Each structure stands twice: as C-alpha cells, then as structure tokens.
Amino acid sequence: MPRNLRAALVLFLLAPLVGEYVLGNVPWSGIGALVVLAPMYGGGALLIREVARRTGRGWPTILLLGCAYGVLEAGLLDQSMFNPNFEGHDFQAVTPVPALGISALNTLVFVVGHAVWSIGVPIALVESLAWRRRTTPWLGRTGLVACSLVFAAGSFLVFRFLLREEGFLATPAQRVGAALVVAALVAAAFLLRPRPRPQSEPRPHLHPRPPVDRPVPPPWAVGFGAFLVSSLYVSMPEDWTGFWWKVGWLVAASAAGLWWGRSARWGAAHRYGAAAGALVTYTWISWILVEKSTGPLVTHAVMVLLTWAFLFVVRQASVRGPGGPVTAGSSGTRPCE
C-alpha cells in the first residue's frame, strides 16, 4: 500500500477511536459501530486535513475547520447541542440559554472536544508518523472526491440512526442557525490568507507570517503543558464559572500556540508533544465515563495501554525521520504548519 494512502487510512480509523473509544463514550464491545463512525469522524478529519494542506494552510485553519465540524456534528447530525434528553442526559440542565435552546457550557464542550480531540489530535499524530509528507496531500483528486462522498454518507447514516433512536429534530431556526455558524467558521478558516513564498521557489508553500527566531519551550514542556491545560479544562465545574474558566483557558492556549508555532524553532517534537499531552488527558478522564463493570473496565484498560503504546511509536517517528533526526527548519517541519 502506498505510504500516502496508508497515512490516510490510519487517520480515517484513528479519529473515531480517539473521539469515542479512547474517551470511553463507546465501549470496546461496540467496536462494530466503527463501520458507521469512521466515515463521519475519519472522513471529516481526512477531508479537513487534505483541504487545509492542499491550500497551503496550517493549524489555525485546521482547528477552525475542526470547530465547524464540531458544530456540524453536535448541531445538525446527532443534534446533542439542542436535544434536552440526548441519550438520557439532561445536557441543558446547566448554563442554559433559553433563547437558543442550548447549554452554553455543553455547546462549548461539544465543539471544542470535536475540534481538538476528534480532529486536531489525530491529524497531528498521523502527520508525525508521516514524516516528510506531513504537509503534502495524501489523496489525489479521485481520492478526495471519494472521501467527500464517504463523509457525506457516514454523516447521513448517523443523522438517520439518531433521528430514529432519539425521536428528536431541532427546530428549523436552530438548524438554520447551526448551518450559518458552520459556514461562518469555514469562511473564517479560509480568510486566514497565507503569504506566498517568492516566485523563485518551486511549489510555493504559504504562511500567514514569515517564521521568526523566537525561543520556544522544550518539547517535553509543551507536552506536559498540553496535558495540564487540557486536564484543567475538562475538570472545570459545570456552571457559569466553569464555562468562563474554560473560555479563558482556550484563549490562553490558543495565544500560546500561535506565538510559539510561528517560531522557526518550533518542530515536529513540539507538535507531537501538544497532541500527546491532550490525548493523555482523554486516557484518564475516560475512567469517569466508562461503564463500571469488570468487562468494560478490563477492555478499556487494554485500550488505554494501546493508546500509550501508540503514542510511544509516534514519538519515535516525530523525532527521527527517514534521514535521521528531524529538526525545525528542515523539510516538513516549517513553522505554522
């Protein structure tokens, strides 16, 4: 199998595994649901990654498109954003916004959870495995069309299944509002106009700003910081105070990522550290969500161990490319990617 296709397949499967199984939302006994979840989660992650990389854009665009995906899934597909009794949970009991029919806290949790963990973390980890192909397209035109169709089909299946199971359909105003937010986030993602390189360079790669020689923390500190920030984020109380703390943490983390990510010293190991730290947070919070009986606990423990083993494999790849150690400034490790 060609390496690009192999990377695409790993991302296709990793996105739903992180988004649902590592988190503990779906037990290992429900692995058959991957057939339906992968086209939506994996197709969405792969489509976002391919579109961003084909247009020469990097992580700000990927994460904004991830937010658009989060609104699409929670607002229009599973409709957990609006459903007051989604899967038996009263998601609107805290921080309600009656005029919109949502919970401010849970809307933020749904959207950011999908943007960071369902989309961003899997893309970052698989790109670390892909070495010098991390910023190049993995799919040709036919593959991109096929991916779009798979994503659309998977999204429709999830919508129809949950509509039948939940018997809930958001109001027309809610659906139109969610669609407009998705469109606005997609537009914002591509309004981040990249700066072309000089015409003398072949296959110009675009950046919002030229890289600067700015100090950055060591990769281990980035990983620990990502773990600490994401752990604090998910641990906030479920009230308006917790909501505003979450917003504050997100603003601070985004500002730090933009500041350091534009440095010429920011490299593959830093990107890996940020993704790995966030994923480790999922491996501990999942114990709160997983069913408290012997079978699910044992299988989930195996899932957590496999996740840590995968992170170790990716870590080796992130610091040692095909030609030796990969450092900032070398091919495939440009800032703002």
C-alpha positions as CSV (number, residue, x, y, z in Angstrom):
1,M,0.0,0.0,0.0
2,P,1.4,3.4,-0.9
3,R,2.6,5.4,2.1
4,N,0.2,8.3,1.5
5,L,-2.8,6.0,1.3
6,R,-1.6,4.2,4.5
7,A,-1.4,7.5,6.3
8,A,-4.9,8.5,5.1
9,L,-6.2,5.1,6.3
10,V,-4.6,5.5,9.8
11,L,-6.2,8.9,10.2
12,F,-9.5,7.6,8.9
13,L,-9.6,5.0,11.7
14,L,-7.8,7.0,14.5
15,A,-10.3,9.9,14.5
16,P,-13.3,7.8,15.7
17,L,-11.1,5.7,18.0
18,V,-9.9,8.9,19.8
19,G,-13.2,10.7,19.6
20,E,-15.4,7.9,21.0
21,Y,-13.5,4.8,22.2
22,V,-10.5,6.3,24.0
23,L,-12.8,8.8,25.6
24,G,-15.0,5.9,26.9
25,N,-18.2,7.1,25.2
26,V,-18.4,3.8,23.2
27,P,-17.1,0.6,24.9
28,W,-14.9,-1.9,23.1
29,S,-17.8,-4.2,22.8
30,G,-19.3,-1.7,20.5
31,I,-16.4,-1.8,18.1
32,G,-18.8,-2.7,15.3
33,A,-20.1,0.9,15.4
34,L,-16.7,1.9,13.8
35,V,-18.2,1.0,10.5
36,V,-20.6,3.9,10.8
37,L,-18.5,6.2,13.0
38,A,-15.3,6.1,10.8
39,P,-16.9,7.6,7.7
40,M,-18.2,10.6,9.7
41,Y,-15.3,11.1,12.1
42,G,-12.4,9.8,9.9
43,G,-13.9,11.1,6.7
44,G,-14.3,14.5,8.3
45,A,-10.7,14.6,9.7
46,L,-9.2,13.4,6.5
47,L,-11.2,15.9,4.4
48,I,-10.2,18.8,6.7
49,R,-6.6,17.8,6.6
50,E,-6.5,17.4,2.8
51,V,-8.3,20.7,2.1
52,A,-6.0,22.6,4.5
53,R,-2.8,21.2,3.2
54,R,-3.9,21.5,-0.5
55,T,-4.4,25.2,0.0
56,G,-1.1,25.7,1.8
57,R,-2.7,26.4,5.2
58,G,-1.8,25.1,8.6
59,W,-3.0,24.6,12.1
60,P,-5.2,27.8,12.6
61,T,-7.2,26.7,9.6
62,I,-7.3,23.0,10.6
63,L,-8.6,23.9,14.1
64,L,-11.2,26.4,12.8
65,L,-12.5,23.7,10.4
66,G,-12.5,21.4,13.3
67,C,-14.8,23.8,15.1
68,A,-17.0,23.9,12.0
69,Y,-17.1,20.1,12.2
70,G,-18.0,20.2,15.8
71,V,-21.0,22.5,15.2
72,L,-22.0,20.3,12.2
73,E,-22.0,17.1,14.3
74,A,-23.5,18.4,17.5
75,G,-25.9,20.9,15.9
76,L,-27.0,19.1,12.7
77,L,-26.1,15.4,12.8
78,D,-26.5,14.0,16.3
79,Q,-28.2,17.3,17.5
80,S,-26.9,16.8,21.0
81,M,-26.5,20.6,21.1
82,F,-30.2,21.1,21.1
83,N,-31.7,17.8,22.4
84,P,-32.7,18.3,26.0
85,N,-32.6,14.5,26.6
86,F,-29.9,13.2,24.4
87,E,-29.1,9.5,25.2
88,G,-30.8,10.1,28.5
89,H,-28.6,13.0,29.6
90,D,-30.0,16.4,30.5
91,F,-27.3,18.4,28.7
92,Q,-29.3,21.6,29.1
93,A,-29.6,21.5,32.9
94,V,-26.5,23.7,33.3
95,T,-25.8,27.1,31.9
96,P,-29.0,27.2,29.8
97,V,-29.5,29.8,27.1
98,P,-33.3,29.5,26.6
99,A,-33.4,31.8,23.6
100,L,-31.2,29.4,21.7
101,G,-32.3,26.1,23.3
102,I,-28.8,25.2,24.2
103,S,-26.5,24.9,27.2
104,A,-23.6,27.3,26.8
105,L,-21.2,25.0,28.7
106,N,-22.1,21.8,26.8
107,T,-22.1,23.5,23.4
108,L,-18.6,24.7,24.1
109,V,-17.6,21.2,25.3
110,F,-19.1,19.5,22.2
111,V,-17.5,21.9,19.7
112,V,-14.0,22.1,21.3
113,G,-14.0,18.4,22.0
114,H,-14.5,17.6,18.4
115,A,-12.1,20.3,17.1
116,V,-9.3,19.4,19.4
117,W,-9.6,15.6,20.1
118,S,-11.7,14.2,17.2
119,I,-9.9,16.3,14.5
120,G,-6.7,18.1,15.7
121,V,-5.1,15.4,17.8
122,P,-5.5,12.5,15.2
123,I,-4.2,14.8,12.4
124,A,-1.2,15.9,14.4
125,L,-0.3,12.3,15.4
126,V,-0.7,10.8,12.0
127,E,1.3,13.7,10.4
128,S,4.1,12.9,12.9
129,L,4.1,9.4,11.6
130,A,4.1,10.6,8.0
131,W,7.5,12.3,8.5
132,R,8.3,14.5,5.4
133,R,4.9,14.0,3.9
134,R,3.2,15.8,6.8
135,T,2.3,18.9,4.8
136,T,1.7,17.3,1.4
137,P,-1.6,15.9,0.2
138,W,-2.2,12.2,0.8
139,L,-5.1,11.8,-1.7
140,G,-5.4,12.5,-5.4
141,R,-8.4,14.2,-6.9
142,T,-10.3,10.9,-7.1
143,G,-9.5,10.1,-3.5
144,L,-10.6,13.5,-2.4
145,V,-14.0,13.1,-4.1
146,A,-14.3,9.6,-2.7
147,C,-13.5,10.9,0.8
148,S,-16.2,13.6,0.5
149,L,-18.8,11.1,-0.6
150,V,-17.8,8.7,2.3
151,F,-18.1,11.6,4.8
152,A,-21.5,12.7,3.4
153,A,-22.8,9.1,3.5
154,G,-21.5,8.5,7.0
155,S,-23.0,11.8,8.3
156,F,-26.3,10.9,6.8
157,L,-26.3,7.5,8.4
158,V,-25.5,8.9,11.8
159,F,-28.3,11.5,11.4
160,R,-30.9,9.0,10.3
161,F,-29.9,6.5,13.1
162,L,-30.1,9.0,15.9
163,L,-33.3,10.6,14.5
164,R,-34.9,7.2,14.7
165,E,-33.4,6.4,18.1
166,E,-34.0,9.7,19.8
167,G,-37.1,10.9,18.0
168,F,-35.8,14.4,18.2
169,L,-35.4,17.0,15.5
170,A,-34.2,20.5,16.2
171,T,-36.4,23.4,15.2
172,P,-35.9,24.9,11.7
173,A,-34.4,28.1,13.3
174,Q,-31.9,26.0,15.3
175,R,-30.8,24.1,12.2
176,V,-30.5,27.2,10.1
177,G,-28.6,28.9,12.9
178,A,-26.2,26.0,13.2
179,A,-25.7,25.8,9.4
180,L,-24.9,29.5,9.4
181,V,-22.3,29.1,12.2
182,V,-20.7,26.2,10.2
183,A,-20.5,28.4,7.1
184,A,-19.0,31.3,9.1
185,L,-16.3,29.1,10.7
186,V,-15.4,27.7,7.3
187,A,-15.2,31.2,5.8
188,A,-13.1,32.3,8.7
189,A,-10.7,29.4,8.3
190,F,-10.0,30.4,4.7
191,L,-9.9,34.1,5.4
192,L,-6.6,33.4,7.1
193,R,-4.8,34.4,3.9
194,P,-1.5,32.7,3.7
195,R,1.6,34.6,2.5
196,P,3.1,33.2,-0.7
197,R,6.8,32.5,-0.9
198,P,8.9,34.2,-3.6
199,Q,8.1,33.0,-7.1
200,S,11.7,31.7,-7.5
201,E,10.8,28.8,-5.1
202,P,9.2,25.7,-6.6
203,R,5.8,24.6,-5.3
204,P,5.4,27.6,-3.0
205,H,4.2,26.9,0.5
206,L,2.1,29.6,2.1
207,H,2.3,31.0,5.6
208,P,0.3,33.7,7.5
209,R,3.5,35.2,8.5
210,P,7.2,34.6,8.0
211,P,8.8,32.5,10.7
212,V,10.7,34.4,13.4
213,D,13.6,33.3,15.6
214,R,11.7,33.1,18.8
215,P,12.5,30.9,21.8
216,V,10.1,28.0,22.4
217,P,9.8,25.6,25.4
218,P,11.4,22.2,25.0
219,P,9.1,19.5,23.6
220,W,8.6,17.8,27.0
221,A,7.4,21.1,28.5
222,V,5.0,21.5,25.6
223,G,3.6,18.0,26.2
224,F,3.3,18.5,30.0
225,G,1.7,21.9,29.4
226,A,-0.8,20.5,27.0
227,F,-1.7,17.7,29.5
228,L,-2.0,20.2,32.3
229,V,-4.1,22.8,30.4
230,S,-6.4,20.1,28.8
231,S,-6.8,18.4,32.2
232,L,-7.8,21.6,33.9
233,Y,-10.1,22.4,31.0
234,V,-12.0,19.2,31.4
235,S,-12.1,19.4,35.2
236,M,-13.9,22.8,35.4
237,P,-17.2,22.8,37.3
238,E,-20.3,22.5,35.3
239,D,-21.7,26.0,35.9
240,W,-21.2,29.5,34.5
241,T,-18.0,29.9,36.4
242,G,-16.6,26.7,34.8
243,F,-17.8,28.0,31.4
244,W,-15.8,31.2,31.7
245,W,-12.8,29.4,33.0
246,K,-12.9,27.1,30.0
247,V,-13.1,30.1,27.7
248,G,-10.1,31.7,29.5
249,W,-8.0,28.5,29.2
250,L,-8.9,28.2,25.5
251,V,-7.9,31.8,24.8
252,A,-4.6,31.4,26.7
253,A,-3.8,28.1,25.0
254,S,-4.6,29.5,21.5
255,A,-2.5,32.5,22.1
256,A,0.5,30.4,23.3
257,G,0.1,28.1,20.3
258,L,0.1,30.9,17.8
259,W,3.0,32.7,19.5
260,W,5.3,29.6,19.6
261,G,4.0,28.0,16.4
262,R,5.4,30.9,14.3
263,S,8.9,30.4,15.6
264,A,11.5,28.8,13.4
265,R,12.5,26.7,16.4
266,W,9.1,25.0,16.6
267,G,9.4,21.5,15.2
268,A,8.0,18.0,14.9
269,A,8.6,17.1,18.5
270,H,6.7,20.1,19.7
271,R,3.7,19.3,17.6
272,Y,3.8,15.7,18.9
273,G,4.1,16.9,22.5
274,A,1.0,19.1,22.2
275,A,-1.1,16.3,20.7
276,A,0.2,13.6,23.0
277,G,-0.4,15.7,26.1
278,A,-4.0,16.4,25.1
279,L,-4.6,12.7,24.3
280,V,-3.2,11.5,27.7
281,T,-6.0,13.7,29.3
282,Y,-8.5,11.6,27.5
283,T,-7.0,8.4,28.9
284,W,-7.7,9.5,32.5
285,I,-11.0,11.2,32.1
286,S,-12.3,8.2,30.2
287,W,-12.4,6.3,33.5
288,I,-15.2,8.5,34.7
289,L,-17.3,7.7,31.6
290,V,-16.6,4.0,31.1
291,E,-19.2,1.5,32.5
292,K,-18.2,0.4,36.0
293,S,-18.3,-3.4,35.5
294,T,-15.5,-5.9,35.1
295,G,-15.7,-6.5,31.3
296,P,-15.8,-2.9,30.2
297,L,-13.1,-1.8,32.7
298,V,-10.7,-4.5,31.6
299,T,-11.2,-3.9,27.9
300,H,-10.9,-0.1,28.5
301,A,-7.6,-0.7,30.4
302,V,-6.3,-2.5,27.3
303,M,-7.4,0.4,25.1
304,V,-5.6,2.9,27.4
305,L,-2.4,0.8,27.2
306,L,-2.6,0.5,23.5
307,T,-3.1,4.3,23.3
308,W,0.1,4.9,25.3
309,A,2.0,2.3,23.1
310,F,0.8,4.2,20.0
311,L,2.0,7.5,21.5
312,F,5.4,5.9,22.1
313,V,5.6,4.7,18.4
314,V,4.6,8.2,17.2
315,R,7.1,9.8,19.5
316,Q,9.9,7.9,17.9
317,A,8.7,8.9,14.4
318,S,8.3,12.6,15.4
319,V,11.9,13.0,16.3
320,R,13.6,10.6,13.9
321,G,12.6,10.9,10.2
322,P,13.8,8.7,7.4
323,G,17.1,10.6,7.1
324,G,17.8,11.0,10.9
325,P,16.6,13.5,13.5
326,V,14.0,15.9,12.2
327,T,14.7,19.5,13.4
328,A,12.9,22.8,13.0
329,G,13.6,24.3,9.6
330,S,14.3,21.0,7.9
331,S,11.9,19.7,5.2
332,G,8.5,19.1,6.6
333,T,8.9,20.9,9.8
334,R,8.3,24.5,8.8
335,P,6.6,26.8,11.4
336,C,2.9,27.5,11.3
337,E,2.2,24.1,9.8
